[in-house]
Amino acid sequence: MSRSFRVAADAARTVALRLFSSVPAEKALSAPKNILVLGYGAIGDTLFFLPVLEGLRGAHPQARITWVADLAPGFKELIPATGLVDENWFVKINEPDRAAVNARIAAAKFDWAVMSLSSSADFFQQGLSSIPVRAGHTTELSGGPWRRIRQALVMGELTRRALLNRTALISLGSEHAVARNSRLLTVLGVPAPTGRPRLPLSKEHHAFAERAMAQLTPGRRRLAIHLGIGPGQYHKFWDAEKFGRLLASITANFNVDLIAVGTADEAPSLEKARRKCPTLQSCIGTAGLMETFAVIAACDGFIGNDTGLSKAAMALGIPTATIWGPSDAREVGVFWDPQKHADVFSGIACNPCARLGMPKGSYNYLTCGHHDCLGRLEPDFVFERLKPWLSERLA
């Protein structure tokens, strides 16, 4: 099927969905037996969506819950460990899989569908149209007519508004992802859980952390460090050499041990940072996601870029210092115990940058031409901003 034909078919289907929606929004809901949740596999997005799963499981313990996401550590390790879902589907969003995925959804005869903001309404449209109750976010479009049209097309907003019959209207940049996700439960009549999401760490996970910490000085304060794989596809990771210079300043001024966490892909960043801070220890590449969470939980603080591991540290109650680039801390930053945490920004006028998902080739965070949000950040500046936080955490 050509792309132009598929777009036309999607548009026609969108109109039909608007005209023949299965369940009016005002009709009371009956208890579901089979729930589909369209999530997203990135660690941070998954962590911020866990309250939705906890709420659904708590309100409907007998229902069968199926989680659908792309392949990532959150999908492979975190979701199975929570015990909140009965089935875990991997879906790669591309053209060849589209018909088969939607046919599988339709055949499963779900009663409810709950869609995260990161999920593609256009891709799942055919399968979701067979489900009576369809909950998700719709976005308040802003700016002039051209900007609103572009937002609608890029984010699949037209399809969402036609497809969903239980909606939470949001304005991007004005609400944290956790609160935004929890409002999906409200439109379904489900109480939202309070407090942090539960990160299921076992005795084995903690035992791994204890072994990893054996390389550190007994009795000394510990900071977990996440360098990221920078620059990465999102261009939101600070330069590893500059990060190393920051860490060297920290160890020169504070009696602290540092341990880097992350995946094997991050080994080049670790090598660059160690050139400036040779005392940086590491468990990079030796731990799975849950073991990494346990290492973070055993530390006195965490310093990193805007990554899923920084969200995990916040969820674990670990004081977290985040170095921000193009991301919006209002949406994906501190949500629990803000007094424990510290944020560092360059302060340039265009921070935060354009939303993720804007098309390639347009003027956005990928193509701005300078990335000064991170490029202008110098280690001495970051160290001075973190001094009060470090003094409090390492006293």
C-alpha positions in Angstrom: 0.0 0.0 0.0 1.4 3.4 -1.0 1.9 6.0 1.7 -0.6 8.4 0.1 -3.2 5.8 -0.1 -2.7 4.7 3.5 -3.0 8.3 4.6 -6.3 8.7 2.7 -7.6 5.4 4.2 -6.6 6.6 7.7 -8.5 9.9 7.1 -11.6 8.0 5.9 -11.4 5.7 8.9 -11.0 8.6 11.2 -14.3 10.2 10.0 -16.1 6.8 10.3 -14.8 6.4 13.9 -16.1 9.8 14.8 -19.6 9.0 13.4 -19.8 5.5 14.8 -18.0 5.5 18.1 -18.8 2.4 20.1 -19.4 3.8 23.6 -20.6 7.4 24.2 -18.4 9.3 26.7 -21.3 9.9 29.1 -22.3 6.2 29.4 -21.4 4.4 32.6 -18.7 1.8 32.3 -19.0 -1.8 33.2 -16.1 -3.7 34.8 -13.6 -4.9 32.1 -12.4 -8.5 31.7 -9.8 -7.8 29.1 -7.7 -4.6 29.0 -5.2 -3.5 26.4 -2.5 -0.9 27.4 -0.5 0.7 24.7 2.7 1.9 26.4 6.2 2.8 25.3 9.4 0.9 26.0 11.7 3.7 27.1 12.6 3.4 30.8 11.5 6.8 31.9 8.2 6.7 30.0 7.5 3.3 31.4 8.2 4.4 35.0 6.0 7.4 34.6 3.2 5.2 33.3 3.4 2.6 36.1 0.8 4.4 38.2 -1.7 3.7 35.4 -1.0 0.0 35.5 -1.1 0.0 39.3 -4.5 1.7 39.3 -6.0 -0.6 36.7 -4.7 -3.7 38.5 -5.9 -2.5 41.9 -9.4 -1.6 40.6 -9.8 -4.6 38.4 -7.8 -7.5 39.9 -9.6 -10.1 37.9 -9.1 -8.4 34.5 -6.5 -9.7 32.1 -4.1 -6.9 31.2 -2.0 -6.9 28.1 0.9 -4.4 27.7 2.1 -3.5 24.2 5.3 -1.7 23.6 8.5 -1.7 21.6 11.5 -3.7 22.6 13.6 -1.9 25.2 14.8 -2.6 28.8 11.5 -1.3 30.2 9.6 -3.8 28.1 11.9 -6.8 28.6 12.8 -6.4 32.3 10.8 -3.8 34.2 7.3 -4.6 33.1 7.6 -8.4 33.7 9.1 -7.7 37.1 6.2 -5.6 38.3 3.7 -8.4 38.0 1.1 -5.9 36.9 0.4 -7.4 33.5 -0.6 -10.8 32.3 0.8 -10.6 28.8 3.6 -8.6 27.2 3.4 -7.9 23.4 6.3 -6.6 21.4 5.3 -4.4 18.5 7.7 -2.7 16.1 5.8 0.1 14.5 6.5 -0.2 10.8 4.5 -0.9 7.6 4.9 -4.7 7.3 3.7 -5.3 10.8 0.7 -3.0 10.8 -2.1 -5.2 9.4 -1.0 -8.3 11.5 -0.7 -6.2 14.7 -4.2 -4.7 14.3 -5.7 -8.1 13.3 -4.2 -9.5 16.5 -5.7 -6.7 18.6 -9.1 -7.1 17.0 -9.0 -10.9 17.5 -8.3 -10.6 21.3 -11.6 -8.9 21.9 -10.5 -6.3 24.5 -13.1 -4.4 26.5 -10.9 -1.4 27.3 -7.9 0.2 25.6 -5.7 2.7 27.4 -3.2 4.6 25.2 -0.1 6.5 26.4 0.7 9.8 24.8 3.8 8.2 23.1 1.7 5.6 21.3 0.8 6.0 17.6 -3.0 6.4 17.2 -2.6 6.2 13.4 -0.7 2.8 13.6 -3.2 1.2 15.9 -6.3 2.7 14.5 -7.8 -0.4 12.9 -7.4 -2.6 15.9 -8.5 -0.1 18.5 -11.7 0.7 16.6 -12.9 -2.7 17.5 -12.6 -2.0 21.3 -15.7 -0.5 23.0 -13.8 1.8 25.5 -10.8 3.7 24.3 -9.0 6.0 26.7 -6.1 8.4 26.0 -4.9 11.9 25.8 -5.9 14.6 23.4 -3.7 17.7 23.1 -4.7 21.3 23.3 -3.4 22.7 20.0 -1.8 26.2 20.3 -0.4 29.0 18.1 -1.6 30.1 14.7 -3.5 28.0 12.2 -0.4 26.5 10.5 1.2 25.6 13.9 -2.0 23.9 15.0 -2.3 21.9 11.7 1.3 20.8 12.0 0.8 19.7 15.6 -2.3 17.8 14.7 -0.6 16.0 11.8 2.7 15.2 13.5 1.1 14.0 16.8 -1.8 12.1 15.2 -4.2 14.4 17.0 -7.0 14.1 14.5 -7.0 10.4 14.7 -6.9 10.5 18.5 -9.9 12.9 18.7 -11.9 10.6 16.4 -10.7 7.3 17.9 -10.9 7.9 21.7 -14.1 8.1 23.6 -12.6 8.6 27.1 -10.2 11.5 26.8 -8.0 13.6 29.1 -7.3 17.0 27.4 -3.7 18.2 28.1 -1.6 21.2 27.3 2.0 20.1 26.7 4.5 21.8 29.0 2.0 22.6 31.7 1.7 19.2 33.5 4.1 16.5 34.6 3.9 13.1 32.8 2.9 11.3 36.1 0.0 13.6 36.7 -0.9 13.6 33.0 -1.0 9.8 32.9 -2.9 9.4 36.2 -5.8 11.5 34.6 -6.3 8.6 32.3 -7.5 6.6 35.3 -9.9 9.5 36.3 -11.7 9.3 33.0 -12.2 5.6 33.5 -13.5 6.0 37.0 -10.4 4.3 38.6 -8.7 5.8 41.7 -5.2 6.9 41.0 -2.5 5.5 43.3 -0.5 7.9 45.4 3.2 8.0 46.1 6.0 6.6 44.0 5.6 3.7 41.6 6.8 0.4 43.0 10.2 -0.8 41.6 10.3 -4.5 42.4 13.8 -5.1 43.6 14.5 -8.7 44.8 17.1 -10.1 47.2 19.1 -11.1 44.2 19.1 -7.6 42.8 20.3 -6.1 46.2 22.9 -8.9 46.4 24.3 -7.8 43.1 24.5 -4.2 44.3 26.3 -5.3 47.4 28.9 -7.1 45.3 29.2 -4.1 42.9 29.8 -1.8 45.9 32.6 -3.9 47.2 35.0 -2.0 45.0 34.2 1.2 46.8 35.7 2.5 50.1 33.8 1.2 53.1 31.9 3.9 55.0 32.4 6.6 52.3 29.5 8.4 50.7 28.6 7.2 47.2 27.2 8.8 44.1 25.8 6.9 41.1 26.7 8.5 37.8 24.9 8.0 34.5 26.8 9.5 31.5 24.5 8.3 28.8 25.6 7.2 25.4 25.8 10.7 24.0 25.2 12.5 21.8 22.6 9.8 21.0 19.6 10.2 18.8 18.1 12.8 21.0 21.1 15.0 21.4 20.3 15.4 25.0 23.5 14.0 26.7 26.3 16.2 28.0 29.7 15.7 26.6 31.4 12.8 28.5 34.8 14.6 28.7 33.1 17.6 30.3 31.2 15.2 32.6 34.6 13.7 33.6 36.0 17.2 34.5 32.9 17.8 36.7 33.5 14.4 38.4 37.1 15.3 39.0 36.1 18.5 40.7 33.6 16.6 42.9 36.2 14.1 44.1 38.8 16.9 44.7 36.4 18.8 46.9 34.3 16.0 48.6 35.1 12.7 50.3 33.0 10.6 47.9 33.2 7.5 45.7 31.6 7.5 42.3 30.2 4.5 40.4 29.0 4.7 36.8 25.9 2.8 35.8 24.5 2.1 32.4 24.7 -0.4 29.5 27.6 -1.8 27.6 26.9 0.7 24.8 28.1 3.4 27.1 31.7 2.1 27.4 33.1 4.8 25.1 31.6 7.5 27.3 33.0 5.9 30.4 36.5 5.8 28.8 36.3 9.5 27.9 35.1 10.5 31.4 37.8 8.4 33.1 40.6 10.3 31.3 39.6 13.3 33.5 38.5 11.3 36.5 40.5 8.1 36.8 38.9 7.2 40.1 35.5 6.7 38.6 34.4 3.2 39.3 31.9 1.3 37.1 29.4 -1.5 36.8 28.6 -0.5 33.2 27.7 -3.5 31.0 27.7 -6.0 34.0 24.2 -5.4 35.3 20.7 -5.7 33.9 18.1 -3.0 34.4 16.8 -4.2 37.8 20.3 -4.8 39.1 21.2 -1.2 38.0 18.2 0.1 39.9 19.5 -1.7 43.0 23.0 -0.1 42.6 21.3 3.3 42.4 19.2 2.5 45.5 22.4 1.7 47.5 23.9 5.2 46.8 23.5 8.5 48.6 22.8 10.4 45.4 22.6 10.3 41.6 24.0 12.6 38.9 23.1 12.2 35.3 21.6 13.5 32.1 17.9 13.4 31.4 17.6 9.6 31.1 15.4 6.8 32.3 17.9 6.0 35.1 17.5 9.5 36.5 13.7 8.9 36.6 14.4 5.6 38.4 16.5 7.4 41.0 13.7 9.8 41.7 11.2 7.0 42.0 13.5 5.2 44.4 13.7 8.4 46.6 17.4 8.9 45.8 18.5 12.6 45.7 19.0 13.3 42.0 20.9 16.0 40.1 19.9 16.2 36.5 21.8 18.0 33.7 19.2 19.2 31.3 19.6 19.9 27.5 16.7 20.2 25.2 14.2 18.4 27.4 11.4 20.0 29.4 11.8 19.4 33.2 8.2 20.5 33.8 7.1 17.3 32.0 9.7 14.7 32.8 11.7 16.1 35.7 11.2 15.9 39.5 7.8 14.8 40.6 8.4 13.3 44.1 10.1 15.1 47.0 11.4 18.1 45.0 13.5 19.4 47.9 15.8 16.4 47.5 16.8 17.2 43.9 18.8 19.6 41.8 18.5 20.7 38.2 21.1 22.4 36.0 20.3 24.3 32.8 22.3 26.4 30.5 19.6 29.0 30.6 19.5 29.8 26.9 16.3 31.3 25.6 15.2 28.3 23.5 15.3 25.8 26.4 13.2 23.7 26.5 13.4 22.9 22.8 10.8 21.7 20.3 8.8 18.6 21.3 10.0 15.1 20.5 8.3 13.8 17.5 8.4 16.9 15.3 9.3 15.9 11.7 12.9 15.6 10.6 14.0 18.5 8.4 11.9 21.1 10.4 13.5 23.5 12.9 13.6 21.4 16.0 15.9 20.1 18.7 17.7 17.8 16.2 18.3 20.5 13.5 18.8 23.7 15.4 22.4 23.8 14.3 24.1 24.5 17.6 22.8 22.4 20.6 23.9 25.2 22.9 21.6 24.0 25.5 24.3 21.5 26.3 27.3 22.9 24.4 27.4 26.0 26.5 27.4 24.1 29.8 31.0 24.1 31.2 32.1 21.9 34.1 33.0 24.7 36.5 29.5 26.3 36.0 27.8 22.9 36.7 30.0 22.3 39.7 29.1 25.6 41.3 25.4 25.0 40.7 25.7 21.6 42.3 27.8 22.6 45.3 24.9 23.3 47.7 23.3 20.0 46.7 26.5 18.1 47.1 27.3 19.7 50.5 23.9 18.6 51.8 24.0 15.1 50.4 27.6 14.3 51.3 27.8 16.0 54.7 
